[in-house]
Amino acid sequence: MGKISDDQIYDWLQDVKDPEIPVISLVDLGVITRLDWQEEHLTVHMTPTFVGCPAIDYMKQDVIDVLHQHGLQEVDVKITYETSWNSNMISDQGREALRKFGLAPPPKHNLIVDIDVLEHATCPVCGSENTQLKNPFGPTACRSIHYCENCKETFEQFKPV
Amino acid sequence: MNTEALKEMLYKMADDQLIIGHRNSEWTGFGPLLEEDIAFSSMAQDKVGQSYALYQMLNELGEGEPDTVAFMRNADQFHNCTLTELPNGEYDFSLIRHFLFDAAEAIRFDMLTRSSYKPLADLSIKIRGEIRYHTMHARTWIRQLGNATPESVERLQNSLNEALPHALGIFEPSPFEDEIISSGLFEGERALQAAWEIEIMKVLSETVLQVPDLTALSPSYGGRIGKHTPHLQPLLDEMAEVFRSDPTADW
């Protein structure tokens, strides 16, 4: 097999979705941080969104499975904090997918997240900014719970970190 | 770099996160309101996950597998501060402990983003971002309940008085303190304590709670060298029950 381009790998990895938010790929989530080739052997560097993310082992296996399906045999996945994940790393395409899924994408921030940033969630249902933070902790480590004063819907936001 | 000093430091941080994480998880299903149930459960997940990452780092330095290290030691081999092992008590005590402990760890991991040990500095950037949500949660409730009813103020005041000597035990100096500081691993427990006092005073001064003279209190030391309260061993027995009966079990 000839050398496969990194773009091709990223393209294939678009098929690997976050198991808890199945509309966004790991690539768009920004957790694939580096591809490291040693001859024919590929090491995919991956970093968790949250240190205690229980889905990381599933994602790791999914990456290996998908690349195997494309005929790439020598693959491993390295979990690393060398490039620390933050929510600004979610791609525009990923943000749009989150919004369509009903999950407010995290606002871009200057890496110093305080309560003001977290409180300003835009309702993914009606687009209103007249919303209230209900709980900085939601059903998974990466989501907070908000309420929209305009359309009266409770919604979740992918937390800015 | 002195590897023994580094390991000693990582063990106490990992053990702190594991034990406070376990205590937080004991609120699952028992929170005074649903949001608090979820909050303490989420923080438990974060903290246990962070302990795992720290045990993993120790594993790379030649220590045992994370599960073995977490589940197979007895109380006298744990290095967590006594504050983390105290029973949850009522919600007011858990809240005060959460406030005092998390304020310290937020500053600790912020300082550690500048550690000379690169893997720890990298991980600390990540952990710092997560803990911000924990300190935000603690501050919000301390400000609200510390200015609410006579009962809420009295409860928090009693819990504060009870927890403070244990909170000072967070900063029990390491036998390697000088080397840790001179090698740039960490700025040291004394610097941490000074920054922590400023931080907790800032929040408490916005409430009607009274802070006793900290210099007049005698800190509850010993946790860092394996001398614990009688509360730790039963916690470990419960936490390790499944692993000790079947180390290959998945749960």
Contacts between the chains, C-beta under 8 A, distances in Angstrom:
chain1	res1	chain2	res2	distance
A	47	B	126	7.9
A	50	B	46	6.6
A	50	B	49	6.8
A	50	B	130	6.2
A	51	B	46	6.8
A	51	B	49	4.5
A	51	B	50	5.0
A	51	B	52	7.7
A	51	B	53	5.1
A	51	B	123	7.6
A	51	B	126	5.8
A	51	B	127	6.2
A	51	B	130	6.4
A	52	B	45	4.7
A	52	B	46	5.0
A	52	B	47	7.5
A	52	B	48	6.0
A	52	B	49	1.8
A	52	B	50	6.6
A	52	B	52	7.2
A	53	B	49	7.0
A	54	B	45	7.5
A	80	B	122	8.0
A	81	B	53	7.6
A	81	B	119	7.3
A	81	B	122	4.3
A	81	B	123	4.6
A	81	B	125	7.6
A	81	B	126	5.5
A	82	B	122	5.6
A	84	B	122	6.2
A	84	B	125	4.4
A	84	B	126	4.6
A	84	B	129	7.8
A	85	B	126	7.0
A	86	B	129	6.7
A	111	B	129	8.0
A	113	B	129	6.9
A	113	B	132	5.9
A	114	B	132	7.5
A	114	B	136	7.5
A	115	B	136	5.6
A	115	B	140	7.9
A	118	B	133	8.0
A	118	B	136	7.7
A	134	B	35	7.1
A	135	B	35	4.6
A	135	B	38	6.4
A	135	B	39	6.6
A	136	B	39	7.4
A	136	B	133	5.1
A	136	B	136	6.2
A	136	B	137	6.0
A	137	B	35	7.7
A	137	B	38	5.1
A	137	B	39	4.4
A	137	B	41	7.8
A	137	B	42	3.8
A	137	B	43	7.3
A	137	B	133	7.2
A	137	B	137	7.3
A	138	B	38	7.1
A	138	B	42	7.6
A	139	B	38	7.6
A	141	B	42	6.0
A	141	B	45	5.6
A	141	B	46	6.2
A	141	B	49	7.8
A	141	B	130	7.9
A	145	B	35	8.0
A	159	B	133	7.3
A	161	B	129	4.3
A	161	B	130	6.7
A	161	B	132	7.8
A	161	B	133	8.0
